[in-house]
């Protein structure tokens, strides 16, 4: 039976406490998501992991998140955002508990896989605020939730090391997991139930399997990217597998009575351009996130600062602050000026700052200021894209459409990190472990160019808005 619209229902308006409960949950999940990256060397030592095993641990949660987000969004559209969110957070809390007590790598990997379900909380939050708030207020609320998630990620990056070294690696998982439990209970108590936006549709299992194949192939390609250049057969095989998955998924979704993703939705300029912009902005952001700490730490011939972990955390603190305020600022700016103007300004600031870092990076304050500006502009842009996507579709498609923005964000960050790592590896002279300064300059230039090119998609998005 094809999906049918549920009878129109006027859900109760929610108070600010409910929105802040969603924001607290976003901050807690962002914190839990980010604790592995800064402590990976410590985890490798304590669990006797090889570099390859460390790389697997670093992407396990990303892979799960990329798979779960569209599923959670679709289920939230069908069965109600709050109902699905509570169950999803139970899985995340279980994952956090498993990670916190993990005695070895296999158990820790299991915990990370379960934790990856947290990415699905974001589209479910957007479903709830769209159902319970008018358009203007929902834009600001989406910004608050997005900003709290980004801020939580920055907080996790800053506190993971001190907690792991001062207490133990177990506590760096346990503390944010406890916060997730508290926040989930707050959402359960403060957020009213929301009626399903559509009913009668079955889960599109073939579409789900094929989309999972697409995302897994993409993530595998990104994880193996540094070695694929010397292995053309492996690269060709991955391209063929990806093409087969895409072709099969497209054919299935066109014929499905209740498709997981309505391809007509993706064909809208306002939607696909949002995904393109999000990808480009996240690539540029990821490059800066990877290169700036490396530049702080390196002590090369005439450049670098030789900073330790504590100093680097202190230098990155302004960026954490600007990232945290970028979400609410982006939501309010979209409400006031429109998504097109906000994204154009954000991309301009990002591209100019990345170009500036390629030229000026000889003082600590150059990098501190540049990283803070990039974090602010990137957060504003991504929030504007989420708001734009959420408000460009029917209520029944909010979860699916916004979840794909988040998947695009994950892929963009992974791509940017791999590009940065490849540039530094290629720029390291034989017999040395210190990259040449030109490798950093090249990375900033490429990131600025990719970010600036996304302005072409902004024009398409604006044209689509007028149709």
Backbone torsions as a table, in degrees:
resi	resn	phi	psi	omega
1	UNK	NA	134.5	178.4
2	UNK	-67.9	153.8	179.5
3	UNK	-65.5	138.3	178.9
4	UNK	-120.4	149.2	179.3
5	UNK	-71.7	135.9	177.3
6	UNK	-71.4	155.4	178.0
7	UNK	-58.0	141.4	-178.0
8	UNK	-60.5	130.0	-179.5
9	UNK	-128.4	140.9	177.0
10	UNK	-101.0	95.8	-177.9
11	UNK	-69.0	155.5	-179.3
12	UNK	-66.5	145.8	174.6
13	UNK	-66.6	143.3	179.0
14	UNK	-100.2	154.1	178.4
15	UNK	-89.6	171.3	-177.7
16	UNK	-61.3	-30.8	179.8
17	UNK	-59.5	-36.6	179.2
18	UNK	-68.2	-40.5	178.2
19	UNK	-63.7	-42.7	-179.7
20	UNK	-70.0	-27.0	173.6
21	UNK	-65.2	-41.6	174.6
22	UNK	-62.9	-39.8	178.7
23	UNK	-64.8	-41.0	177.3
24	UNK	-62.8	-40.1	178.0
25	UNK	-64.4	-41.0	178.3
26	UNK	-63.1	-41.9	179.5
27	UNK	-64.2	-41.5	-179.4
28	UNK	-66.1	-42.3	178.6
29	UNK	-67.6	-38.9	176.7
30	UNK	-61.4	-38.5	178.3
31	UNK	-64.9	-47.7	-179.9
32	UNK	-63.2	-34.3	-178.9
33	UNK	-65.1	-29.8	-166.8
34	UNK	-103.8	3.0	-173.1
35	UNK	-78.4	-19.7	-176.0
36	UNK	-74.8	-45.5	-172.6
37	UNK	-54.1	-51.6	-177.2
38	UNK	-72.9	-16.0	-177.9
39	UNK	-109.0	12.4	-177.3
40	UNK	-59.1	-42.5	176.6
41	UNK	-59.0	-40.2	178.5
42	UNK	-63.8	-44.1	-179.9
43	UNK	-64.8	-37.7	178.5
44	UNK	-63.2	-39.2	179.3
45	UNK	-68.5	-48.6	-173.8
46	UNK	-70.1	-31.3	-177.4
47	UNK	-105.7	7.3	177.5
48	UNK	54.3	49.4	-178.7
49	UNK	-90.7	144.7	171.5
50	UNK	-79.7	164.2	176.4
51	UNK	-55.9	-38.0	179.4
52	UNK	-65.2	-40.2	177.7
53	UNK	-67.3	-35.9	175.7
54	UNK	-63.3	-40.0	177.9
55	UNK	-64.4	-39.8	178.0
56	UNK	-62.8	-42.7	179.6
57	UNK	-63.1	-37.1	-176.0
58	UNK	-70.5	-22.7	-178.3
59	UNK	-109.8	-4.6	-176.3
60	UNK	-58.3	-45.4	-178.1
61	UNK	-69.6	-35.5	178.4
62	UNK	-62.8	-41.8	-179.7
63	UNK	-63.2	-47.1	179.1
64	UNK	-61.3	-43.8	-179.8
65	UNK	-60.8	-42.1	179.5
66	UNK	-63.5	-32.4	179.6
67	UNK	-79.9	-38.6	-172.9
68	UNK	-78.9	-35.9	-173.2
69	UNK	-54.0	-52.4	179.8
70	UNK	-66.1	-32.1	178.0
71	UNK	-66.5	-46.3	179.5
72	UNK	-62.2	-42.3	178.9
73	UNK	-61.6	-44.3	179.1
74	UNK	-65.2	-41.4	178.2
75	UNK	-66.8	-36.8	177.5
76	UNK	-64.2	-39.2	176.5
77	UNK	-62.0	-37.3	-175.2
78	UNK	-82.9	-39.7	-168.8
79	UNK	-116.9	-0.7	-179.0
80	UNK	104.7	131.3	-174.9
81	UNK	-65.7	-42.3	-177.3
82	UNK	-66.2	-43.5	-177.9
83	UNK	-59.6	-45.5	-179.3
84	UNK	-71.1	-37.5	-177.6
85	UNK	-62.3	-44.9	-178.5
86	UNK	-59.8	-43.5	179.0
87	UNK	-67.4	-38.6	179.5
88	UNK	-64.8	-41.5	-179.5
89	UNK	-68.4	-25.7	173.7
90	UNK	-64.4	-39.2	176.7
91	UNK	-65.6	-43.2	-179.5
92	UNK	-63.1	-44.9	178.9
93	UNK	-61.2	-39.3	176.8
94	UNK	-63.0	-40.1	177.5
95	UNK	-64.0	-41.7	177.6
96	UNK	-62.6	-39.0	178.4
97	UNK	-65.0	-44.2	179.1
98	UNK	-61.6	-44.1	179.6
99	UNK	-63.3	-36.8	-175.6
100	UNK	-71.4	-24.1	-179.7
101	UNK	-109.3	4.3	-173.8
102	UNK	-60.5	124.6	178.6
103	UNK	-89.2	-13.6	-176.1
104	UNK	-151.9	177.0	-175.9
105	UNK	-64.6	-46.3	-179.1
106	UNK	-56.5	-42.4	179.3
107	UNK	-68.2	-39.5	177.8
108	UNK	-64.3	-38.8	176.4
109	UNK	-61.8	-41.2	177.5
110	UNK	-60.2	-44.9	178.5
111	UNK	-60.9	-40.4	180.0
112	UNK	-66.8	-38.1	177.9
113	UNK	-62.4	-44.0	178.4
114	UNK	-66.5	-39.9	178.8
115	UNK	-61.9	-30.2	-177.7
116	UNK	-57.5	-20.0	178.4
117	UNK	-62.7	-15.8	-177.2
118	UNK	-61.1	-27.6	-178.7
119	UNK	-60.5	-28.2	179.0
120	UNK	-68.9	-14.9	-179.6
121	UNK	-67.7	-29.2	-176.6
122	UNK	-65.9	-54.3	177.9
123	UNK	-60.6	-31.6	177.5
124	UNK	-67.1	-37.3	175.8
125	UNK	-63.1	-40.2	-179.5
126	UNK	-66.9	-35.6	175.2
127	UNK	-58.7	-46.0	-175.6
128	UNK	-65.4	-46.0	-177.3
129	UNK	-69.9	-32.2	177.2
130	UNK	-68.0	-34.6	-178.8
131	UNK	-75.3	-31.6	-170.7
132	UNK	-105.1	-5.0	-177.7
133	UNK	-131.2	150.2	173.2
134	UNK	-67.9	167.4	-170.3
135	UNK	-54.5	-51.4	-176.9
136	UNK	-59.4	-46.3	-179.3
137	UNK	-70.6	-32.9	179.9
138	UNK	-68.1	-32.9	177.6
139	UNK	-63.0	-43.8	178.3
140	UNK	-66.8	-41.1	-179.5
141	UNK	-64.4	-39.5	175.9
142	UNK	-61.2	-39.7	177.1
143	UNK	-63.5	-40.4	178.7
144	UNK	-62.0	-48.4	-179.0
145	UNK	-62.8	-44.9	-179.9
146	UNK	-62.9	-43.9	-179.2
147	UNK	-65.1	-39.0	179.0
148	UNK	-66.2	-35.2	177.1
149	UNK	-65.2	-47.2	178.8
150	UNK	-63.6	-44.4	178.3
151	UNK	-61.0	-39.5	176.7
152	UNK	-62.4	-38.1	177.1
153	UNK	-63.3	-42.2	177.1
154	UNK	-65.5	-40.2	178.6
155	UNK	-61.7	-43.2	178.6
156	UNK	-61.1	-39.6	178.0
157	UNK	-61.4	-37.1	-176.2
158	UNK	-78.7	-37.3	-172.5
159	UNK	-95.5	-14.9	-175.2
160	UNK	-59.8	-48.0	-178.6
161	UNK	-61.4	-53.2	179.0
162	UNK	-58.8	-39.3	179.3
163	UNK	-66.8	-45.4	-178.3
164	UNK	-64.7	-38.2	-178.8
165	UNK	-80.8	-35.5	-177.8
166	UNK	-81.7	-34.9	178.9
167	UNK	-111.4	-82.6	174.4
168	UNK	-173.2	167.2	178.0
169	UNK	-63.2	-25.3	-179.2
170	UNK	-64.4	-38.3	-176.4
171	UNK	-72.8	-25.4	-179.3
172	UNK	-69.4	-20.0	171.4
173	UNK	-91.0	-36.4	-173.5
174	UNK	-68.8	-40.0	-175.8
175	UNK	-63.2	-54.1	178.1
176	UNK	-66.2	-27.5	176.8
177	UNK	-65.0	-41.7	176.3
178	UNK	-61.5	-40.3	177.6
179	UNK	-63.3	-37.3	178.0
180	UNK	-63.9	-42.0	178.8
181	UNK	-61.5	-46.4	179.7
182	UNK	-62.5	-45.4	-178.8
183	UNK	-65.0	-38.6	178.9
184	UNK	-64.2	-41.5	176.3
185	UNK	-62.8	-37.8	177.9
186	UNK	-63.7	-43.3	177.7
187	UNK	-62.8	-42.7	180.0
188	UNK	-60.3	-38.7	-176.8
189	UNK	-81.4	-37.4	-171.0
190	UNK	-95.4	-25.1	-175.3
191	UNK	-94.1	122.8	176.8
192	UNK	-68.7	157.2	176.7
193	UNK	-65.1	146.0	178.9
194	UNK	-115.0	135.9	179.6
195	UNK	-72.4	147.7	176.1
196	UNK	-57.5	140.7	179.1
197	UNK	-77.7	-25.6	177.2
198	UNK	-149.8	154.2	-177.3
199	UNK	-142.9	167.6	175.9
200	UNK	89.9	-7.8	-178.7
201	UNK	-94.3	139.0	175.7
202	UNK	-84.8	157.9	176.5
203	UNK	-68.7	132.9	-178.4
204	UNK	-83.2	80.7	-175.3
205	UNK	-64.0	-43.6	176.7
206	UNK	-59.2	-42.3	178.0
207	UNK	-63.6	-38.9	179.3
208	UNK	-64.0	-44.7	-179.7
209	UNK	-63.0	-43.9	-178.4
210	UNK	-69.5	-38.9	176.6
211	UNK	-64.6	-38.3	176.0
212	UNK	-61.4	-39.5	177.5
213	UNK	-62.8	-40.7	177.9
214	UNK	-61.2	-48.9	-176.4
215	UNK	-67.4	-40.4	178.2
216	UNK	-63.4	-41.1	179.1
217	UNK	-65.0	-41.8	177.5
218	UNK	-61.9	-47.5	-178.8
219	UNK	-65.7	-37.5	177.3
220	UNK	-64.5	-42.5	177.7
221	UNK	-60.9	-41.0	178.8
222	UNK	-67.9	-39.2	179.8
223	UNK	-65.4	-33.9	-178.4
224	UNK	-95.5	2.3	-173.3
225	UNK	-50.7	-44.8	-177.6
226	UNK	-59.8	-26.1	-176.9
227	UNK	-100.4	-9.8	-173.9
228	UNK	-70.7	-26.3	-179.8
229	UNK	-61.6	-31.7	179.9
230	UNK	-94.2	2.8	-179.5
231	UNK	-131.8	75.2	-175.2
232	UNK	-62.3	-31.9	179.6
233	UNK	-66.2	-41.5	177.6
234	UNK	-64.4	-41.3	177.9
235	UNK	-62.1	-45.8	178.9
236	UNK	-62.5	-39.8	178.2
237	UNK	-62.9	-42.4	178.8
238	UNK	-64.0	-39.7	179.1
239	UNK	-63.6	-42.7	179.9
240	UNK	-65.5	-42.6	179.1
241	UNK	-63.2	-43.5	179.2
242	UNK	-62.2	-44.4	179.5
243	UNK	-61.7	-39.3	180.0
244	UNK	-65.8	-43.2	178.1
245	UNK	-62.1	-44.6	-178.6
246	UNK	-63.0	-45.3	180.0
247	UNK	-63.0	-44.6	179.4
248	UNK	-64.6	-42.9	-179.9
249	UNK	-63.6	-42.3	179.1
250	UNK	-61.2	-44.2	-179.7
251	UNK	-64.2	-41.5	-179.1
252	UNK	-66.6	-44.3	-177.5
253	UNK	-66.7	-31.5	178.3
254	UNK	-68.0	-30.1	-175.9
255	UNK	-97.5	-15.1	-174.3
256	UNK	-68.1	138.6	177.8
257	UNK	-68.3	-34.9	178.4
258	UNK	-133.6	77.1	-173.1
259	UNK	-64.7	149.9	176.5
260	UNK	-63.6	-41.7	176.5
261	UNK	-130.0	121.2	177.8
262	UNK	-73.8	113.2	-177.1
263	UNK	-63.2	-25.5	175.6
264	UNK	-65.4	-29.0	176.6
265	UNK	-66.4	-45.3	-179.0
266	UNK	-67.4	-22.7	-178.7
267	UNK	-76.6	-13.3	179.7
268	UNK	-69.2	130.3	-180.0
269	UNK	-54.6	-38.0	-178.6
270	UNK	-65.3	-24.4	-178.1
271	UNK	-90.5	-56.1	-175.3
272	UNK	-66.8	-31.6	177.6
273	UNK	-67.5	-32.3	176.2
274	UNK	-62.7	-39.6	179.0
275	UNK	-67.8	-40.9	178.6
276	UNK	-62.6	-45.7	179.8
277	UNK	-63.3	-44.8	-179.9
278	UNK	-59.5	-43.8	179.3
279	UNK	-61.2	-48.8	-177.5
280	UNK	-63.3	-45.0	-179.6
281	UNK	-63.5	-40.0	-178.9
282	UNK	-71.8	-32.1	173.5
283	UNK	-61.7	-49.4	178.9
284	UNK	-60.2	-41.2	179.0
285	UNK	-65.7	-43.1	-178.2
286	UNK	-64.3	-37.0	178.0
287	UNK	-61.1	-45.5	178.9
288	UNK	-66.8	-38.5	179.1
289	UNK	-62.9	-32.3	-179.5
290	UNK	-83.9	-44.9	-172.2
291	UNK	-76.9	-38.7	-175.4
292	UNK	-61.7	-50.0	176.5
293	UNK	-60.7	-36.9	178.1
294	UNK	-63.6	-39.2	179.5
295	UNK	-69.0	-35.4	173.9
296	UNK	-62.2	-41.2	-171.9
297	UNK	-80.5	-32.8	-173.6
298	UNK	-69.9	146.8	175.0
299	UNK	-127.4	83.5	-173.8
300	UNK	-96.6	-167.6	-179.0
301	UNK	-84.0	93.6	177.4
302	UNK	90.3	2.9	176.7
303	UNK	-150.4	170.3	-178.4
304	UNK	87.5	168.7	-173.0
305	UNK	-130.4	-8.3	177.8
306	UNK	59.0	35.1	-176.5
307	UNK	-78.2	148.2	175.6
308	UNK	-88.6	178.9	-175.6
309	UNK	-61.2	-41.4	-179.0
310	UNK	-64.8	-44.4	179.2
311	UNK	-64.3	-41.0	-179.9
312	UNK	-62.5	-43.1	177.4
313	UNK	-59.3	-39.4	179.0
314	UNK	-67.8	-39.4	179.5
315	UNK	-67.1	-30.9	-177.8
316	UNK	-84.9	-8.1	-176.9
317	UNK	-58.6	-44.2	177.1
318	UNK	-57.7	-36.7	177.0
319	UNK	-65.2	-35.5	176.8
320	UNK	-64.0	-39.4	180.0
321	UNK	-66.6	-48.4	-179.0
322	UNK	-65.8	-33.4	176.9
323	UNK	-64.9	-38.5	-178.0
324	UNK	-67.0	-35.6	-178.5
325	UNK	-87.9	-9.6	-175.2
326	UNK	-66.5	-34.6	-178.6
327	UNK	-65.3	-57.9	176.8
328	UNK	-58.0	-38.4	178.4
329	UNK	-64.2	-42.0	179.3
330	UNK	-64.4	-43.5	179.0
331	UNK	-62.4	-43.4	178.8
332	UNK	-66.4	-38.1	-179.3
333	UNK	-67.4	-39.4	177.3
334	UNK	-62.6	-41.1	178.8
335	UNK	-61.9	-36.1	-175.5
336	UNK	-85.8	-42.8	-170.5
337	UNK	-115.0	-14.8	-176.8
338	UNK	95.9	151.3	-174.4
339	UNK	-64.5	-40.6	-177.2
340	UNK	-59.1	-47.5	-179.5
341	UNK	-65.5	-40.7	-178.3
342	UNK	-65.8	-45.9	-179.0
343	UNK	-66.1	-40.9	178.1
344	UNK	-59.2	-45.5	178.9
345	UNK	-64.7	-43.2	-179.6
346	UNK	-63.5	-43.9	178.7
347	UNK	-64.1	-40.7	178.4
348	UNK	-60.1	-45.1	179.1
349	UNK	-64.1	-43.8	-179.6
350	UNK	-62.5	-49.4	-177.7
351	UNK	-62.2	-43.1	179.7
352	UNK	-64.7	-40.0	-179.2
353	UNK	-67.6	-42.6	178.1
354	UNK	-62.9	-41.7	176.0
355	UNK	-63.6	-38.4	178.1
356	UNK	-63.8	-39.4	179.0
357	UNK	-66.6	-30.4	177.1
358	UNK	-64.7	-28.5	-178.3
359	UNK	-95.2	-44.0	-175.1
360	UNK	-115.8	107.0	175.4
361	UNK	-150.8	32.8	-176.5
362	UNK	-95.3	-8.8	178.2
363	UNK	-125.3	150.9	180.0
364	UNK	-58.7	-40.2	-176.0
365	UNK	-67.0	-26.3	175.1
366	UNK	-58.7	-47.7	-177.6
367	UNK	-72.6	-38.9	179.5
368	UNK	-61.9	-49.6	-179.5
369	UNK	-65.6	-42.1	-179.5
370	UNK	-63.5	-44.3	179.5
371	UNK	-64.3	-38.4	179.1
372	UNK	-65.5	-41.9	179.1
373	UNK	-65.6	-41.1	179.6
374	UNK	-65.5	-42.5	179.0
375	UNK	-61.8	-40.8	179.4
376	UNK	-66.1	-51.6	-177.2
377	UNK	-64.6	-41.2	179.7
378	UNK	-63.7	-45.8	179.5
379	UNK	-61.7	-40.4	178.1
380	UNK	-63.5	-43.5	-178.7
381	UNK	-64.1	-48.3	-177.9
382	UNK	-65.0	-40.0	176.9
383	UNK	-61.8	-43.4	178.8
384	UNK	-61.4	-37.0	179.0
385	UNK	-68.7	-39.5	177.3
386	UNK	-64.2	-46.1	178.8
387	UNK	-61.4	-45.0	-179.3
388	UNK	-60.5	-45.2	-179.5
389	UNK	-65.9	-44.9	-177.6
390	UNK	-62.1	-36.9	-175.8
391	UNK	-91.5	-0.6	179.3
392	UNK	-97.5	-1.8	-178.3
393	UNK	-124.3	167.1	174.8
394	UNK	-67.4	158.0	-179.0
395	UNK	-55.9	-35.0	-177.8
396	UNK	-71.0	-9.6	179.0
397	UNK	-112.5	5.6	-175.5
398	UNK	-58.6	-49.5	-176.4
399	UNK	-62.7	-44.9	-178.6
400	UNK	-64.7	-47.9	-175.9
401	UNK	-64.8	-45.3	-178.3
402	UNK	-73.2	-29.8	178.0
403	UNK	-63.8	-35.0	178.8
404	UNK	-70.1	-28.8	172.2
405	UNK	-62.3	-43.0	-179.1
406	UNK	-68.4	-37.1	175.6
407	UNK	-63.5	-42.7	177.7
408	UNK	-61.2	-38.4	177.6
409	UNK	-61.1	-45.4	179.6
410	UNK	-60.7	-46.4	-178.9
411	UNK	-65.0	-39.8	178.8
412	UNK	-63.0	-43.9	178.3
413	UNK	-64.2	-42.5	179.8
414	UNK	-63.6	-42.2	179.4
415	UNK	-64.1	-44.2	179.6
416	UNK	-62.3	-40.7	179.4
417	UNK	-65.3	-40.9	-179.9
418	UNK	-67.8	-40.3	177.6
419	UNK	-61.8	-43.8	-179.9
420	UNK	-62.4	-46.1	178.8
421	UNK	-61.3	-40.7	179.3
422	UNK	-65.5	-39.1	179.6
423	UNK	-64.8	-43.7	-179.9
424	UNK	-68.4	-36.5	177.5
425	UNK	-65.1	-45.2	179.5
426	UNK	-67.2	-27.8	-177.8
427	UNK	-91.4	8.2	178.1
428	UNK	-94.4	117.5	-179.0
429	UNK	-61.0	152.1	178.6
430	UNK	-61.0	133.4	-179.8
431	UNK	84.8	3.3	-180.0
432	UNK	-124.9	155.8	174.5
433	UNK	-113.4	14.3	179.9
434	UNK	-112.9	118.2	179.0
435	UNK	-64.5	152.3	174.1
436	UNK	-69.5	151.2	179.6
437	UNK	-60.1	-32.1	-178.8
438	UNK	-61.6	-26.5	178.6
439	UNK	-65.5	-40.5	177.2
440	UNK	-66.9	-42.6	179.6
441	UNK	-60.6	-45.3	179.0
442	UNK	-60.3	-42.0	179.7
443	UNK	-62.1	-44.7	179.5
444	UNK	-65.1	-38.9	180.0
445	UNK	-65.1	-46.5	179.5
446	UNK	-61.5	-44.2	179.6
447	UNK	-61.2	-42.5	178.5
448	UNK	-64.3	-39.3	-179.4
449	UNK	-67.7	-44.7	178.8
450	UNK	-61.0	-43.5	179.5
451	UNK	-62.7	-45.0	-178.2
452	UNK	-64.5	-37.3	-179.3
453	UNK	-63.0	-23.8	179.7
454	UNK	-67.0	-12.4	175.3
455	UNK	-61.1	-26.9	177.2
456	UNK	-63.9	-37.3	178.0
457	UNK	-72.2	-28.2	176.3
458	UNK	-62.4	-39.4	178.0
459	UNK	-63.1	-41.4	178.6
460	UNK	-64.4	-41.2	179.4
461	UNK	-61.3	-41.4	-179.0
462	UNK	-66.9	-39.5	177.8
463	UNK	-64.3	-40.0	179.6
464	UNK	-64.2	-29.4	-179.0
465	UNK	-70.4	-22.8	-177.1
466	UNK	-88.6	-7.3	-177.6
467	UNK	-86.2	NA	NA
